[in-house]
């Protein structure tokens, strides 16, 4: 009888602990769901902004090699790129807390845990790509002094508008120059150097955005998975 009583006591305690763990997981998953939904807002904004920026960069490259007389459009496309810089980051606060507290091991099914792990690990890899994008943009900023008048850029940034795009993201819609400002140089090498900077930026930004689209889809699937598994609205 004593053995049976002890066994039942252990069994009851395991049930109680299991209920506590399930409740802790559910509470934390609600917070993690909120983190993922905030990530989606970042994705929408960054994807939209970068897409607009590298489209403008490609337009600028074409202008610099076909029609350098169209200086109003050249100034506009060049400044539109550097006015629309977007970098990805995620809100991993809830996931990090669950990891440090040991709650992650109580997440079921394991497919969900694996998907969450892969999602957050992806951002560690993305950090290197973010740094590469920063380097390319830094080269654009430094190289622009060879062609563009700073005061013209200054005037263009007055009273800029925020445009809402297709993903409900936003990018800065700057003003075009009111006249046809002169380029500081029409030297072929200077023009080519600036064009190359924008080309390298555009190529990097396109790869960066493709990665962002993939991660956005992962975040959407995780949101749907969590809502279904934990019966969240």
Biotite code that builds the C-alpha atoms (Angstrom):
import biotite.structure as struc

atoms = struc.array([
    struc.Atom([0.000, 0.000, 0.000], chain_id="A", res_id=1, res_name="UNK", atom_name="CA", element="C"),
    struc.Atom([2.838, 2.344, 0.856], chain_id="A", res_id=2, res_name="UNK", atom_name="CA", element="C"),
    struc.Atom([4.432, 1.713, -2.540], chain_id="A", res_id=3, res_name="UNK", atom_name="CA", element="C"),
    struc.Atom([1.106, 2.432, -4.256], chain_id="A", res_id=4, res_name="UNK", atom_name="CA", element="C"),
    struc.Atom([0.648, 5.658, -2.294], chain_id="A", res_id=5, res_name="UNK", atom_name="CA", element="C"),
    struc.Atom([4.150, 6.846, -3.189], chain_id="A", res_id=6, res_name="UNK", atom_name="CA", element="C"),
    struc.Atom([3.637, 5.944, -6.843], chain_id="A", res_id=7, res_name="UNK", atom_name="CA", element="C"),
    struc.Atom([0.335, 7.804, -6.967], chain_id="A", res_id=8, res_name="UNK", atom_name="CA", element="C"),
    struc.Atom([2.008, 10.787, -5.317], chain_id="A", res_id=9, res_name="UNK", atom_name="CA", element="C"),
    struc.Atom([4.733, 10.852, -7.979], chain_id="A", res_id=10, res_name="UNK", atom_name="CA", element="C"),
    struc.Atom([2.127, 10.440, -10.692], chain_id="A", res_id=11, res_name="UNK", atom_name="CA", element="C"),
    struc.Atom([0.041, 13.330, -9.345], chain_id="A", res_id=12, res_name="UNK", atom_name="CA", element="C"),
    struc.Atom([3.147, 15.521, -9.055], chain_id="A", res_id=13, res_name="UNK", atom_name="CA", element="C"),
    struc.Atom([4.132, 14.735, -12.660], chain_id="A", res_id=14, res_name="UNK", atom_name="CA", element="C"),
    struc.Atom([0.654, 15.651, -13.836], chain_id="A", res_id=15, res_name="UNK", atom_name="CA", element="C"),
    struc.Atom([0.802, 18.929, -11.891], chain_id="A", res_id=16, res_name="UNK", atom_name="CA", element="C"),
    struc.Atom([4.238, 19.805, -13.284], chain_id="A", res_id=17, res_name="UNK", atom_name="CA", element="C"),
    struc.Atom([3.084, 18.907, -16.771], chain_id="A", res_id=18, res_name="UNK", atom_name="CA", element="C"),
    struc.Atom([0.117, 21.269, -16.457], chain_id="A", res_id=19, res_name="UNK", atom_name="CA", element="C"),
    struc.Atom([2.385, 24.043, -15.178], chain_id="A", res_id=20, res_name="UNK", atom_name="CA", element="C"),
    struc.Atom([4.828, 23.536, -18.042], chain_id="A", res_id=21, res_name="UNK", atom_name="CA", element="C"),
    struc.Atom([2.038, 23.555, -20.617], chain_id="A", res_id=22, res_name="UNK", atom_name="CA", element="C"),
    struc.Atom([0.676, 26.791, -19.186], chain_id="A", res_id=23, res_name="UNK", atom_name="CA", element="C"),
    struc.Atom([4.160, 28.347, -19.163], chain_id="A", res_id=24, res_name="UNK", atom_name="CA", element="C"),
    struc.Atom([4.717, 27.307, -22.762], chain_id="A", res_id=25, res_name="UNK", atom_name="CA", element="C"),
    struc.Atom([1.380, 28.732, -23.843], chain_id="A", res_id=26, res_name="UNK", atom_name="CA", element="C"),
    struc.Atom([2.054, 32.054, -22.102], chain_id="A", res_id=27, res_name="UNK", atom_name="CA", element="C"),
    struc.Atom([5.486, 32.321, -23.685], chain_id="A", res_id=28, res_name="UNK", atom_name="CA", element="C"),
    struc.Atom([4.196, 31.259, -27.094], chain_id="A", res_id=29, res_name="UNK", atom_name="CA", element="C"),
    struc.Atom([1.694, 34.091, -26.976], chain_id="A", res_id=30, res_name="UNK", atom_name="CA", element="C"),
    struc.Atom([4.578, 36.524, -26.467], chain_id="A", res_id=31, res_name="UNK", atom_name="CA", element="C"),
    struc.Atom([6.592, 34.830, -29.217], chain_id="A", res_id=32, res_name="UNK", atom_name="CA", element="C"),
    struc.Atom([3.622, 35.131, -31.550], chain_id="A", res_id=33, res_name="UNK", atom_name="CA", element="C"),
    struc.Atom([3.564, 38.864, -30.880], chain_id="A", res_id=34, res_name="UNK", atom_name="CA", element="C"),
    struc.Atom([7.314, 39.020, -31.677], chain_id="A", res_id=35, res_name="UNK", atom_name="CA", element="C"),
    struc.Atom([6.768, 37.257, -35.006], chain_id="A", res_id=36, res_name="UNK", atom_name="CA", element="C"),
    struc.Atom([3.944, 39.608, -35.931], chain_id="A", res_id=37, res_name="UNK", atom_name="CA", element="C"),
    struc.Atom([6.206, 42.594, -35.225], chain_id="A", res_id=38, res_name="UNK", atom_name="CA", element="C"),
    struc.Atom([8.859, 40.936, -37.408], chain_id="A", res_id=39, res_name="UNK", atom_name="CA", element="C"),
    struc.Atom([6.356, 40.819, -40.265], chain_id="A", res_id=40, res_name="UNK", atom_name="CA", element="C"),
    struc.Atom([5.881, 44.582, -40.043], chain_id="A", res_id=41, res_name="UNK", atom_name="CA", element="C"),
    struc.Atom([9.663, 45.009, -40.329], chain_id="A", res_id=42, res_name="UNK", atom_name="CA", element="C"),
    struc.Atom([9.794, 42.647, -43.308], chain_id="A", res_id=43, res_name="UNK", atom_name="CA", element="C"),
    struc.Atom([7.044, 44.553, -45.099], chain_id="A", res_id=44, res_name="UNK", atom_name="CA", element="C"),
    struc.Atom([8.785, 47.883, -44.637], chain_id="A", res_id=45, res_name="UNK", atom_name="CA", element="C"),
    struc.Atom([12.314, 46.690, -45.480], chain_id="A", res_id=46, res_name="UNK", atom_name="CA", element="C"),
    struc.Atom([11.306, 44.676, -48.552], chain_id="A", res_id=47, res_name="UNK", atom_name="CA", element="C"),
    struc.Atom([9.286, 47.559, -49.976], chain_id="A", res_id=48, res_name="UNK", atom_name="CA", element="C"),
    struc.Atom([11.968, 50.143, -49.251], chain_id="A", res_id=49, res_name="UNK", atom_name="CA", element="C"),
    struc.Atom([14.860, 48.119, -50.644], chain_id="A", res_id=50, res_name="UNK", atom_name="CA", element="C"),
    struc.Atom([12.915, 47.136, -53.747], chain_id="A", res_id=51, res_name="UNK", atom_name="CA", element="C"),
    struc.Atom([12.241, 50.779, -54.490], chain_id="A", res_id=52, res_name="UNK", atom_name="CA", element="C"),
    struc.Atom([15.877, 51.702, -53.791], chain_id="A", res_id=53, res_name="UNK", atom_name="CA", element="C"),
    struc.Atom([17.491, 49.106, -56.049], chain_id="A", res_id=54, res_name="UNK", atom_name="CA", element="C"),
    struc.Atom([14.979, 49.892, -58.799], chain_id="A", res_id=55, res_name="UNK", atom_name="CA", element="C"),
    struc.Atom([16.114, 53.521, -58.607], chain_id="A", res_id=56, res_name="UNK", atom_name="CA", element="C"),
    struc.Atom([19.759, 52.385, -58.623], chain_id="A", res_id=57, res_name="UNK", atom_name="CA", element="C"),
    struc.Atom([19.199, 50.428, -61.823], chain_id="A", res_id=58, res_name="UNK", atom_name="CA", element="C"),
    struc.Atom([17.514, 53.453, -63.405], chain_id="A", res_id=59, res_name="UNK", atom_name="CA", element="C"),
    struc.Atom([20.456, 55.649, -62.418], chain_id="A", res_id=60, res_name="UNK", atom_name="CA", element="C"),
    struc.Atom([22.965, 53.239, -63.977], chain_id="A", res_id=61, res_name="UNK", atom_name="CA", element="C"),
    struc.Atom([21.038, 53.389, -67.248], chain_id="A", res_id=62, res_name="UNK", atom_name="CA", element="C"),
    struc.Atom([20.920, 57.184, -67.196], chain_id="A", res_id=63, res_name="UNK", atom_name="CA", element="C"),
    struc.Atom([24.623, 57.565, -66.450], chain_id="A", res_id=64, res_name="UNK", atom_name="CA", element="C"),
    struc.Atom([25.487, 55.433, -69.457], chain_id="A", res_id=65, res_name="UNK", atom_name="CA", element="C"),
    struc.Atom([22.902, 56.722, -71.919], chain_id="A", res_id=66, res_name="UNK", atom_name="CA", element="C"),
    struc.Atom([21.733, 60.247, -71.096], chain_id="A", res_id=67, res_name="UNK", atom_name="CA", element="C"),
    struc.Atom([23.877, 62.306, -68.729], chain_id="A", res_id=68, res_name="UNK", atom_name="CA", element="C"),
    struc.Atom([22.063, 65.442, -69.909], chain_id="A", res_id=69, res_name="UNK", atom_name="CA", element="C"),
    struc.Atom([18.984, 64.396, -67.905], chain_id="A", res_id=70, res_name="UNK", atom_name="CA", element="C"),
    struc.Atom([20.521, 65.673, -64.696], chain_id="A", res_id=71, res_name="UNK", atom_name="CA", element="C"),
    struc.Atom([17.223, 66.253, -62.892], chain_id="A", res_id=72, res_name="UNK", atom_name="CA", element="C"),
    struc.Atom([16.388, 62.549, -63.134], chain_id="A", res_id=73, res_name="UNK", atom_name="CA", element="C"),
    struc.Atom([19.984, 61.571, -62.341], chain_id="A", res_id=74, res_name="UNK", atom_name="CA", element="C"),
    struc.Atom([19.969, 63.595, -59.125], chain_id="A", res_id=75, res_name="UNK", atom_name="CA", element="C"),
    struc.Atom([16.537, 62.224, -58.218], chain_id="A", res_id=76, res_name="UNK", atom_name="CA", element="C"),
    struc.Atom([17.367, 58.528, -58.695], chain_id="A", res_id=77, res_name="UNK", atom_name="CA", element="C"),
    struc.Atom([20.736, 58.852, -56.960], chain_id="A", res_id=78, res_name="UNK", atom_name="CA", element="C"),
    struc.Atom([19.268, 60.488, -53.845], chain_id="A", res_id=79, res_name="UNK", atom_name="CA", element="C"),
    struc.Atom([16.200, 58.224, -53.824], chain_id="A", res_id=80, res_name="UNK", atom_name="CA", element="C"),
    struc.Atom([18.487, 55.244, -53.259], chain_id="A", res_id=81, res_name="UNK", atom_name="CA", element="C"),
    struc.Atom([20.345, 56.661, -50.266], chain_id="A", res_id=82, res_name="UNK", atom_name="CA", element="C"),
    struc.Atom([17.102, 57.993, -48.764], chain_id="A", res_id=83, res_name="UNK", atom_name="CA", element="C"),
    struc.Atom([15.624, 54.500, -48.643], chain_id="A", res_id=84, res_name="UNK", atom_name="CA", element="C"),
    struc.Atom([17.900, 52.215, -46.689], chain_id="A", res_id=85, res_name="UNK", atom_name="CA", element="C"),
    struc.Atom([16.331, 49.202, -45.003], chain_id="A", res_id=86, res_name="UNK", atom_name="CA", element="C"),
    struc.Atom([17.942, 46.595, -42.756], chain_id="A", res_id=87, res_name="UNK", atom_name="CA", element="C"),
    struc.Atom([16.345, 43.464, -41.351], chain_id="A", res_id=88, res_name="UNK", atom_name="CA", element="C"),
    struc.Atom([16.294, 42.541, -37.691], chain_id="A", res_id=89, res_name="UNK", atom_name="CA", element="C"),
    struc.Atom([14.071, 40.298, -35.594], chain_id="A", res_id=90, res_name="UNK", atom_name="CA", element="C"),
    struc.Atom([12.579, 40.559, -32.136], chain_id="A", res_id=91, res_name="UNK", atom_name="CA", element="C"),
    struc.Atom([13.940, 37.401, -30.486], chain_id="A", res_id=92, res_name="UNK", atom_name="CA", element="C"),
    struc.Atom([13.295, 38.472, -26.883], chain_id="A", res_id=93, res_name="UNK", atom_name="CA", element="C"),
    struc.Atom([10.658, 35.817, -26.125], chain_id="A", res_id=94, res_name="UNK", atom_name="CA", element="C"),
    struc.Atom([12.591, 33.038, -27.866], chain_id="A", res_id=95, res_name="UNK", atom_name="CA", element="C"),
    struc.Atom([15.784, 33.951, -25.984], chain_id="A", res_id=96, res_name="UNK", atom_name="CA", element="C"),
    struc.Atom([13.916, 33.957, -22.665], chain_id="A", res_id=97, res_name="UNK", atom_name="CA", element="C"),
    struc.Atom([12.415, 30.540, -23.405], chain_id="A", res_id=98, res_name="UNK", atom_name="CA", element="C"),
    struc.Atom([15.846, 29.223, -24.316], chain_id="A", res_id=99, res_name="UNK", atom_name="CA", element="C"),
    struc.Atom([17.528, 30.521, -21.149], chain_id="A", res_id=100, res_name="UNK", atom_name="CA", element="C"),
    struc.Atom([14.723, 29.270, -18.892], chain_id="A", res_id=101, res_name="UNK", atom_name="CA", element="C"),
    struc.Atom([14.666, 25.795, -20.451], chain_id="A", res_id=102, res_name="UNK", atom_name="CA", element="C"),
    struc.Atom([11.037, 26.061, -21.553], chain_id="A", res_id=103, res_name="UNK", atom_name="CA", element="C"),
    struc.Atom([11.926, 25.290, -25.168], chain_id="A", res_id=104, res_name="UNK", atom_name="CA", element="C"),
    struc.Atom([12.206, 21.578, -24.374], chain_id="A", res_id=105, res_name="UNK", atom_name="CA", element="C"),
    struc.Atom([8.499, 21.473, -23.533], chain_id="A", res_id=106, res_name="UNK", atom_name="CA", element="C"),
    struc.Atom([7.399, 22.761, -26.942], chain_id="A", res_id=107, res_name="UNK", atom_name="CA", element="C"),
    struc.Atom([5.462, 20.239, -28.979], chain_id="A", res_id=108, res_name="UNK", atom_name="CA", element="C"),
    struc.Atom([5.375, 19.135, -31.690], chain_id="A", res_id=109, res_name="UNK", atom_name="CA", element="C"),
    struc.Atom([9.122, 19.024, -32.311], chain_id="A", res_id=110, res_name="UNK", atom_name="CA", element="C"),
    struc.Atom([8.488, 20.206, -35.854], chain_id="A", res_id=111, res_name="UNK", atom_name="CA", element="C"),
    struc.Atom([7.455, 23.575, -34.415], chain_id="A", res_id=112, res_name="UNK", atom_name="CA", element="C"),
    struc.Atom([10.564, 23.765, -32.247], chain_id="A", res_id=113, res_name="UNK", atom_name="CA", element="C"),
    struc.Atom([12.792, 22.932, -35.223], chain_id="A", res_id=114, res_name="UNK", atom_name="CA", element="C"),
    struc.Atom([11.077, 25.575, -37.350], chain_id="A", res_id=115, res_name="UNK", atom_name="CA", element="C"),
    struc.Atom([11.548, 28.215, -34.654], chain_id="A", res_id=116, res_name="UNK", atom_name="CA", element="C"),
    struc.Atom([15.215, 27.297, -34.259], chain_id="A", res_id=117, res_name="UNK", atom_name="CA", element="C"),
    struc.Atom([15.835, 27.518, -38.000], chain_id="A", res_id=118, res_name="UNK", atom_name="CA", element="C"),
    struc.Atom([14.065, 30.864, -38.203], chain_id="A", res_id=119, res_name="UNK", atom_name="CA", element="C"),
    struc.Atom([16.136, 32.547, -35.495], chain_id="A", res_id=120, res_name="UNK", atom_name="CA", element="C"),
    struc.Atom([19.420, 30.965, -36.630], chain_id="A", res_id=121, res_name="UNK", atom_name="CA", element="C"),
    struc.Atom([18.783, 32.456, -40.090], chain_id="A", res_id=122, res_name="UNK", atom_name="CA", element="C"),
    struc.Atom([19.107, 35.940, -38.618], chain_id="A", res_id=123, res_name="UNK", atom_name="CA", element="C"),
    struc.Atom([22.593, 35.146, -37.347], chain_id="A", res_id=124, res_name="UNK", atom_name="CA", element="C"),
    struc.Atom([23.626, 34.361, -40.920], chain_id="A", res_id=125, res_name="UNK", atom_name="CA", element="C"),
    struc.Atom([21.765, 37.423, -42.176], chain_id="A", res_id=126, res_name="UNK", atom_name="CA", element="C"),
    struc.Atom([23.877, 39.675, -39.968], chain_id="A", res_id=127, res_name="UNK", atom_name="CA", element="C"),
    struc.Atom([26.828, 39.114, -42.321], chain_id="A", res_id=128, res_name="UNK", atom_name="CA", element="C"),
    struc.Atom([24.671, 40.055, -45.310], chain_id="A", res_id=129, res_name="UNK", atom_name="CA", element="C"),
    struc.Atom([23.482, 43.183, -43.509], chain_id="A", res_id=130, res_name="UNK", atom_name="CA", element="C"),
    struc.Atom([27.077, 44.234, -42.934], chain_id="A", res_id=131, res_name="UNK", atom_name="CA", element="C"),
    struc.Atom([27.876, 43.641, -46.605], chain_id="A", res_id=132, res_name="UNK", atom_name="CA", element="C"),
    struc.Atom([24.934, 45.830, -47.616], chain_id="A", res_id=133, res_name="UNK", atom_name="CA", element="C"),
    struc.Atom([26.185, 48.561, -45.272], chain_id="A", res_id=134, res_name="UNK", atom_name="CA", element="C"),
    struc.Atom([29.625, 48.411, -46.915], chain_id="A", res_id=135, res_name="UNK", atom_name="CA", element="C"),
    struc.Atom([28.140, 48.778, -50.407], chain_id="A", res_id=136, res_name="UNK", atom_name="CA", element="C"),
    struc.Atom([26.049, 51.748, -49.314], chain_id="A", res_id=137, res_name="UNK", atom_name="CA", element="C"),
    struc.Atom([29.031, 53.348, -47.637], chain_id="A", res_id=138, res_name="UNK", atom_name="CA", element="C"),
    struc.Atom([30.868, 53.173, -50.979], chain_id="A", res_id=139, res_name="UNK", atom_name="CA", element="C"),
    struc.Atom([27.876, 54.829, -52.666], chain_id="A", res_id=140, res_name="UNK", atom_name="CA", element="C"),
    struc.Atom([27.855, 57.654, -50.128], chain_id="A", res_id=141, res_name="UNK", atom_name="CA", element="C"),
    struc.Atom([31.583, 58.294, -50.439], chain_id="A", res_id=142, res_name="UNK", atom_name="CA", element="C"),
    struc.Atom([31.619, 58.050, -54.227], chain_id="A", res_id=143, res_name="UNK", atom_name="CA", element="C"),
    struc.Atom([28.741, 60.467, -54.755], chain_id="A", res_id=144, res_name="UNK", atom_name="CA", element="C"),
    struc.Atom([30.929, 63.445, -53.922], chain_id="A", res_id=145, res_name="UNK", atom_name="CA", element="C"),
    struc.Atom([32.545, 63.071, -57.359], chain_id="A", res_id=146, res_name="UNK", atom_name="CA", element="C"),
    struc.Atom([29.329, 63.940, -59.224], chain_id="A", res_id=147, res_name="UNK", atom_name="CA", element="C"),
    struc.Atom([26.682, 65.505, -57.011], chain_id="A", res_id=148, res_name="UNK", atom_name="CA", element="C"),
    struc.Atom([26.276, 68.941, -55.488], chain_id="A", res_id=149, res_name="UNK", atom_name="CA", element="C"),
    struc.Atom([25.533, 68.700, -51.763], chain_id="A", res_id=150, res_name="UNK", atom_name="CA", element="C"),
    struc.Atom([23.223, 71.737, -51.648], chain_id="A", res_id=151, res_name="UNK", atom_name="CA", element="C"),
    struc.Atom([21.043, 70.283, -54.405], chain_id="A", res_id=152, res_name="UNK", atom_name="CA", element="C"),
    struc.Atom([20.678, 67.088, -52.364], chain_id="A", res_id=153, res_name="UNK", atom_name="CA", element="C"),
    struc.Atom([19.858, 69.212, -49.319], chain_id="A", res_id=154, res_name="UNK", atom_name="CA", element="C"),
    struc.Atom([17.061, 71.014, -51.147], chain_id="A", res_id=155, res_name="UNK", atom_name="CA", element="C"),
    struc.Atom([15.635, 67.741, -52.448], chain_id="A", res_id=156, res_name="UNK", atom_name="CA", element="C"),
    struc.Atom([15.202, 66.366, -48.931], chain_id="A", res_id=157, res_name="UNK", atom_name="CA", element="C"),
    struc.Atom([12.892, 69.171, -47.796], chain_id="A", res_id=158, res_name="UNK", atom_name="CA", element="C"),
    struc.Atom([9.273, 68.157, -47.160], chain_id="A", res_id=159, res_name="UNK", atom_name="CA", element="C"),
    struc.Atom([9.723, 64.561, -48.266], chain_id="A", res_id=160, res_name="UNK", atom_name="CA", element="C"),
    struc.Atom([6.660, 62.303, -48.345], chain_id="A", res_id=161, res_name="UNK", atom_name="CA", element="C"),
    struc.Atom([6.110, 58.776, -47.067], chain_id="A", res_id=162, res_name="UNK", atom_name="CA", element="C"),
    struc.Atom([4.677, 56.456, -49.690], chain_id="A", res_id=163, res_name="UNK", atom_name="CA", element="C"),
    struc.Atom([2.836, 53.277, -48.657], chain_id="A", res_id=164, res_name="UNK", atom_name="CA", element="C"),
    struc.Atom([3.630, 50.414, -50.994], chain_id="A", res_id=165, res_name="UNK", atom_name="CA", element="C"),
    struc.Atom([2.311, 47.007, -51.933], chain_id="A", res_id=166, res_name="UNK", atom_name="CA", element="C"),
    struc.Atom([3.253, 45.128, -48.727], chain_id="A", res_id=167, res_name="UNK", atom_name="CA", element="C"),
    struc.Atom([1.934, 48.018, -46.628], chain_id="A", res_id=168, res_name="UNK", atom_name="CA", element="C"),
    struc.Atom([5.563, 48.976, -46.336], chain_id="A", res_id=169, res_name="UNK", atom_name="CA", element="C"),
    struc.Atom([6.850, 52.510, -46.632], chain_id="A", res_id=170, res_name="UNK", atom_name="CA", element="C"),
    struc.Atom([9.581, 54.335, -48.478], chain_id="A", res_id=171, res_name="UNK", atom_name="CA", element="C"),
    struc.Atom([10.654, 57.966, -48.717], chain_id="A", res_id=172, res_name="UNK", atom_name="CA", element="C"),
    struc.Atom([9.494, 59.780, -51.831], chain_id="A", res_id=173, res_name="UNK", atom_name="CA", element="C"),
    struc.Atom([11.843, 62.712, -52.228], chain_id="A", res_id=174, res_name="UNK", atom_name="CA", element="C"),
    struc.Atom([11.482, 65.844, -54.355], chain_id="A", res_id=175, res_name="UNK", atom_name="CA", element="C"),
    struc.Atom([12.972, 66.147, -57.808], chain_id="A", res_id=176, res_name="UNK", atom_name="CA", element="C"),
    struc.Atom([15.216, 69.165, -58.441], chain_id="A", res_id=177, res_name="UNK", atom_name="CA", element="C"),
    struc.Atom([13.230, 72.138, -59.744], chain_id="A", res_id=178, res_name="UNK", atom_name="CA", element="C"),
    struc.Atom([15.820, 72.846, -62.429], chain_id="A", res_id=179, res_name="UNK", atom_name="CA", element="C"),
    struc.Atom([18.506, 70.830, -64.185], chain_id="A", res_id=180, res_name="UNK", atom_name="CA", element="C"),
    struc.Atom([21.450, 70.960, -61.759], chain_id="A", res_id=181, res_name="UNK", atom_name="CA", element="C"),
    struc.Atom([24.868, 70.348, -63.220], chain_id="A", res_id=182, res_name="UNK", atom_name="CA", element="C"),
    struc.Atom([26.962, 67.323, -62.410], chain_id="A", res_id=183, res_name="UNK", atom_name="CA", element="C"),
    struc.Atom([30.239, 68.237, -60.724], chain_id="A", res_id=184, res_name="UNK", atom_name="CA", element="C"),
    struc.Atom([32.077, 66.180, -63.319], chain_id="A", res_id=185, res_name="UNK", atom_name="CA", element="C"),
    struc.Atom([31.403, 64.680, -66.730], chain_id="A", res_id=186, res_name="UNK", atom_name="CA", element="C"),
    struc.Atom([34.654, 62.738, -66.660], chain_id="A", res_id=187, res_name="UNK", atom_name="CA", element="C"),
    struc.Atom([33.949, 59.242, -67.966], chain_id="A", res_id=188, res_name="UNK", atom_name="CA", element="C"),
    struc.Atom([35.932, 57.510, -65.238], chain_id="A", res_id=189, res_name="UNK", atom_name="CA", element="C"),
    struc.Atom([34.204, 59.440, -62.443], chain_id="A", res_id=190, res_name="UNK", atom_name="CA", element="C"),
    struc.Atom([30.804, 58.582, -63.904], chain_id="A", res_id=191, res_name="UNK", atom_name="CA", element="C"),
    struc.Atom([31.763, 54.932, -64.250], chain_id="A", res_id=192, res_name="UNK", atom_name="CA", element="C"),
    struc.Atom([33.042, 54.772, -60.659], chain_id="A", res_id=193, res_name="UNK", atom_name="CA", element="C"),
    struc.Atom([29.741, 56.113, -59.320], chain_id="A", res_id=194, res_name="UNK", atom_name="CA", element="C"),
    struc.Atom([27.791, 53.787, -61.604], chain_id="A", res_id=195, res_name="UNK", atom_name="CA", element="C"),
    struc.Atom([29.792, 50.786, -60.372], chain_id="A", res_id=196, res_name="UNK", atom_name="CA", element="C"),
    struc.Atom([29.078, 51.674, -56.742], chain_id="A", res_id=197, res_name="UNK", atom_name="CA", element="C"),
    struc.Atom([25.359, 51.699, -57.457], chain_id="A", res_id=198, res_name="UNK", atom_name="CA", element="C"),
    struc.Atom([25.613, 48.453, -59.412], chain_id="A", res_id=199, res_name="UNK", atom_name="CA", element="C"),
    struc.Atom([27.319, 46.636, -56.537], chain_id="A", res_id=200, res_name="UNK", atom_name="CA", element="C"),
    struc.Atom([24.779, 48.052, -54.107], chain_id="A", res_id=201, res_name="UNK", atom_name="CA", element="C"),
    struc.Atom([21.852, 46.994, -56.337], chain_id="A", res_id=202, res_name="UNK", atom_name="CA", element="C"),
    struc.Atom([23.141, 43.438, -56.752], chain_id="A", res_id=203, res_name="UNK", atom_name="CA", element="C"),
    struc.Atom([23.657, 43.056, -53.000], chain_id="A", res_id=204, res_name="UNK", atom_name="CA", element="C"),
    struc.Atom([20.260, 44.578, -52.168], chain_id="A", res_id=205, res_name="UNK", atom_name="CA", element="C"),
    struc.Atom([18.460, 42.231, -54.569], chain_id="A", res_id=206, res_name="UNK", atom_name="CA", element="C"),
    struc.Atom([20.040, 39.179, -52.918], chain_id="A", res_id=207, res_name="UNK", atom_name="CA", element="C"),
    struc.Atom([19.255, 40.666, -49.496], chain_id="A", res_id=208, res_name="UNK", atom_name="CA", element="C"),
    struc.Atom([15.617, 41.160, -50.463], chain_id="A", res_id=209, res_name="UNK", atom_name="CA", element="C"),
    struc.Atom([15.278, 37.627, -51.818], chain_id="A", res_id=210, res_name="UNK", atom_name="CA", element="C"),
    struc.Atom([16.455, 36.377, -48.422], chain_id="A", res_id=211, res_name="UNK", atom_name="CA", element="C"),
    struc.Atom([13.989, 38.704, -46.721], chain_id="A", res_id=212, res_name="UNK", atom_name="CA", element="C"),
    struc.Atom([11.094, 37.322, -48.767], chain_id="A", res_id=213, res_name="UNK", atom_name="CA", element="C"),
    struc.Atom([12.041, 33.756, -47.754], chain_id="A", res_id=214, res_name="UNK", atom_name="CA", element="C"),
    struc.Atom([12.244, 34.698, -44.064], chain_id="A", res_id=215, res_name="UNK", atom_name="CA", element="C"),
    struc.Atom([8.952, 36.569, -44.310], chain_id="A", res_id=216, res_name="UNK", atom_name="CA", element="C"),
    struc.Atom([7.263, 33.416, -45.587], chain_id="A", res_id=217, res_name="UNK", atom_name="CA", element="C"),
    struc.Atom([8.799, 31.430, -42.720], chain_id="A", res_id=218, res_name="UNK", atom_name="CA", element="C"),
    struc.Atom([7.451, 33.960, -40.231], chain_id="A", res_id=219, res_name="UNK", atom_name="CA", element="C"),
    struc.Atom([3.975, 33.735, -41.775], chain_id="A", res_id=220, res_name="UNK", atom_name="CA", element="C"),
    struc.Atom([4.028, 29.932, -41.569], chain_id="A", res_id=221, res_name="UNK", atom_name="CA", element="C"),
    struc.Atom([5.197, 30.060, -37.946], chain_id="A", res_id=222, res_name="UNK", atom_name="CA", element="C"),
    struc.Atom([2.396, 32.460, -37.031], chain_id="A", res_id=223, res_name="UNK", atom_name="CA", element="C"),
    struc.Atom([-0.142, 30.131, -38.614], chain_id="A", res_id=224, res_name="UNK", atom_name="CA", element="C"),
    struc.Atom([1.450, 27.056, -36.974], chain_id="A", res_id=225, res_name="UNK", atom_name="CA", element="C"),
    struc.Atom([1.431, 28.616, -33.487], chain_id="A", res_id=226, res_name="UNK", atom_name="CA", element="C"),
    struc.Atom([-2.137, 29.876, -33.799], chain_id="A", res_id=227, res_name="UNK", atom_name="CA", element="C"),
    struc.Atom([-3.336, 26.434, -34.872], chain_id="A", res_id=228, res_name="UNK", atom_name="CA", element="C"),
    struc.Atom([-1.327, 24.463, -32.290], chain_id="A", res_id=229, res_name="UNK", atom_name="CA", element="C"),
    struc.Atom([-2.157, 26.690, -29.305], chain_id="A", res_id=230, res_name="UNK", atom_name="CA", element="C"),
    struc.Atom([-5.639, 27.776, -30.418], chain_id="A", res_id=231, res_name="UNK", atom_name="CA", element="C"),
    struc.Atom([-4.822, 31.486, -30.539], chain_id="A", res_id=232, res_name="UNK", atom_name="CA", element="C"),
    struc.Atom([-7.055, 33.887, -32.430], chain_id="A", res_id=233, res_name="UNK", atom_name="CA", element="C"),
])
